[in-house]
Amino acid sequence: MKKLRQFILVIIAVIVLSSCTKDRYSPIDEHVSLAATVNIKDMTITFIDLEKKTRMVDWEMKKPYTGAVILPDGDSLLLYGKQVETVDLYSLKSGSLIDSWETGKGIVNGKLLKTSSTIALVDQNLSEIRFFDFEGVEQWEVRTERNPLTILESEANQKLFVLSFNKEILTVIDLNKQEKLNGFPIHPSAAGAWLIENRNEIWIGGHGAGAEIEKNIHVYDSQSGEFKRNIAAPLMPVNFLGYADHVFVLSHGTSMLYKLNENGEVLESVIVGANPFEMIVRTDQLLIAGYDSNDLHIIQPDSLERMKTIPVGNGPFQIVLRER
């Protein structure tokens, strides 16, 4: 009987150990400044050493994640996906799963808010923006138009702007009062946006509606919602970044990167990758992911010179940064 009990204990220990290690991946050096691409075609995450400009390692994930957020501790990698029941947190330095938040399916975007210790998660199934603390406790939520996607934070006015891909209304959320404000009408199939606070302007791109492919950036007054002008940026301008008084626009229909001044004048342009969706900025570098070319391009923002192209996993859909 004693031997049987010992045998059962050994089996239980093996099961426990295997369950603890099944979600363990190659650890990431905590002292490295890195970029990570979430690759949706092969369900991997590629880690890039930004100082050496080299590919470090890939994690082969078991769930179809589409996006990520790195928490302020610099170690917790939060992963989400529309078809995933939970938001999962991994420790980079240990390569292990450390927490899961029961959100249900539908999370398509996430943003670490600069004005509070809060993560805003975009839930398309519920048509809500859901606000969580860093422990995974949901604090509050706000209804939006159907199929919310892009979110943009105004630090100066403590607002969150939400674009819906299916409804021609921009949702505005008061982050202080935690309530929905009056929105305003915008163009159809909107995606991607940038806020120029000192001009009270919000620049919004998109894919286009029906057979009409979007060729312009639509500029609205961020306070009144008044339409101000169009800026040509063919085709399908879907991502925006501000850097050193310039606005960089990524048009994935032509794989074109535009550099504009804040008046909307195109200063320079260059083709980058194949069908790029995602772009992020760090000091003196633009990082752009080629969705169909499976690579990360490091671009010098002043000259738009390509500094390095690094292969990543298949279908890089989002980039996240950790600076050290």
N, C-alpha and C positions, 0 to 999 in steps of 0.2 A: 504494500500500500504506500509505503514511504517512497519507493522508487517511482511508482506511478505519479505521486504528487510532484516529485522533482521533475519528472518528464513533462508534466502539464505546465509547470512553472517555466521550464525552458522554452516550450512552444509559445507561451504567452509573451515571454521576453523577446523572442524572435519576431513575433507579430508586431509588438510595440516598436521595436527598433526599425523594422522595415517601414512601418507607417510614418515614423519620424524622418526617415531618410529619403522617402520617395519624392519629396518636393525639394530636395537639396541640389543646388547648382554650384558651379565654380564660383568661389568667393571673389569679390571685387576689392582691390586695394583701396582702403578708405582715404588714402592720401592723394589719390589720382583725380585730376579734373577730367570729367568724362562727359560724353554725349551717348545717349542710348536711343536706338531706333526700335520702334515697335513694328515688326514686320508681319503683315496680316496674311500673306499668301502661304507662308510656311510655318506660321505660329512660333516665331522666334523673337528674341530680343538680342540685338547686337550692341556690344559695348565698345566705344572708341576712346582711346587715350588721346586727349586733345593736345597735350604738350608734345607727345611723340608723333601724333597724327597717324596712329596705327590701330588696327583692329585688335582688340584684346581677346574677347571670347564671345560666344553665342550661347544663350540659354534657349533650349528647346522646350517650349511651354506645352502644357497639357490642355489648356483652355484657349478659346479664340479671343484673346485680348486685342483691343483696337487702340487703346490709349493708356497713358501713364501720367503720374504726378510724382515728383520727388519731394518728400516732406522736408520741413526746415532742419531736421536733424541731420540731413545729408546722407542718411543711410536707408531710410524706409522708402521703398519703391511701391507706390500704389498703382495697381493695375485694374482696368475695367474693360468691359465689352458689352455690346447690346445683347448678345446671346448668353451672357454669363450671369448666373444667379447671384453671385457675390462680388464685392470689391475685395481684392486680395492684396495684402501687404507682405512684401519680402524684404528681408535684411540683405543689403548688398554685401556687407563685409562677411556674412556667414553663408549667403546663398540659400537661405532657408525661409520658408513660409512662417510669418510671425503672427498674422491675424487675418481674419476674414469678416467682412461686414455683410450682413444679410440684407441686401438691397432689393433683390428680385431682378429680373431681366429688364433691359431697356436703357442702361447707362451708356451714353454715346460721347460724352465730353466731360471734362473735369478741369477745374481751375482753382489754384491756391490763391485766395483773395489776399490782396496787399493791405487792405484796411482792417482786417481782423484775422484771428487764428481760426479760420474757417475754410472748408473746401466746398465749393459749389459743384454739384453733380447734375448733369443734364439728363433727365429721364424722359425718353421719347414714349415709352409705353404709358406713362401716367400724364404726359404733357406737363411736367413740373420741373422747376429748379429746386433741388433738395440740398439743404445746407447741413453739413456735418462738422463736428469738432474732430480733433486729431485722434480721439479715442474711438471714433466710429459711431458716436451717438448723434442721431439726427436731431437738430435743433429746431428747424422750421422749414417750411416749403411754400412755394408760390406757384399757382397755376399760370401757364403760358398758353400761347396759341399752339395748334397741333404741330407735332414733329419739331420741337425746338432743337437747335444744333449749335450755332455759334453763340458764344457769350463774351462780353467785353466789359471790363470794369472801368468806371470813372472814379479815380481816387479823389479828385477835387470835389466832386458833387456827391460822393457816396452812393453811386447808382450802379446798377447792372443792366446792360442792354442785352436783349436776347433776340436772335434771329430765328424765325421759323421757315423751314424750307417750303412749306405748303401754304402758308397764309401770308398775305401781303400786309402784315402788321408787325411793327417792332414793339416788343414788350419791354417796358421799363420798370425796374424794381428799385424801391428805396431801401438801401441796405441798413439804414439807421432805424427806420420805422418798421422794417421787415414786412413791407406790403407792396402790392402792385399799384403802379401809377398809371395815368392815362398814356397809352402808347400813341404811335402815329403811323400812317400808311407809308409803305415803301414798295419797291418794285418786286415782281414775282421771282421765285427761286433764288432768293438772296442767300449768299454764303460768303463768309469772310468779311471782316470789318476792322477799321482802325479809327481811333479817336484822337483828334488834335484838340486838346483841352483849351489852349490859349486862343483858339479861333472858334470854339464852340461848333466844331464840325465833326461829323461822323461819316467816314468813307465806307461804302458798302459795295461789295462785288457780288458775284453769283455765277450760275451756270447758264441761265437763260430758261425760257419757258417754251415747251413744244419744239417746233422747228427753229425757233429764234434763239440762236446762240448769243450769250451775253458778250458784248464787246466793250462795255463801259464800266467805269467806277461811278456810282451814284453818290453825290455829296449832299448831305442833309444838315440842317441846323440841329444840333444835338439838344437844344433847349425847346425850340418850338416845333421841330419836325418838318419845317419848311424845306422843300426841295430847292437846292441852290444851283447845281450845274452837273454836267457829265464830264468825265475825263476818259479819253480813249485809252484802252489797255487790252487789246484783243489777244487771245480769246479766253474767256472764262477766268477773270481775275478772282482768285479764291483765297489768297492769303496776303496779309499785310504786316509790315513791321516799320516802326519808326526808329531812326538812328541818326544822330548828329544833324538834326534839322532837315532830314530827308525821309521820304517814305519809300520803302521798297515793296514792290507789288509782284506777286507770282501768278502768272496766267498759265494754268496747266493745259489749256487747249493748244497752245503754241510752244509750251516749255520755255516761255520767255520770262526773264527777270527784268523788271523795269526799275530804274532809279528816278524818282521824281522829287522836285522841291515841294514845299507845302502849298504853293500856288497851283500845283497840278501839272507843271511843265515837265515833260520827259527829258531828263538830262543824258541818260545812257541806258542801254539795254543789251542783254546777252542771252543766248540760249543755254539752259542749264539742265542736264539730265534728260530723261524721257518721262513725260507725263508727271511732273512734280506736283505734289500737293502741299508738302510741309516745309516750313522755313522757320528758323530761330536765329537769334543774334546773341553773340557774346562780344567781348572787347575786341574790336578790329577784325571780326570774322562774322560772316554769314554762313550758316549751315543749311544746306538745302538737300532734301531727300528725293532722289529720282525713283518714283514708284515702279515704273516699268524697266528702268535700267539697273535697279537694285544696287544703288550706290549713294554715298553721302559726299556732297561737294562742299569744299571749304572755299569761300569766295572773299576776296578783299573788298570791303564795301566802298572804298574811295574810288578805285579804278575798275571794279568788277572783274579783276584778274582772278583766275582760278588758281588757288594755292595748292590744292591736293584733292584727288578723288579717291575715295576709300570704298571698296566693296562691302556690302552689308547683306543681310538676309533678304528673302524675296518679298517684295511689296512693302517697303518702308512707308508707313502711314503717319507716324508721329515721331517727333524728336523731343527728348527731355535732356536737360543739362544739370550737371553738378559741378560747381566751381570749388576748387581748393586753394 
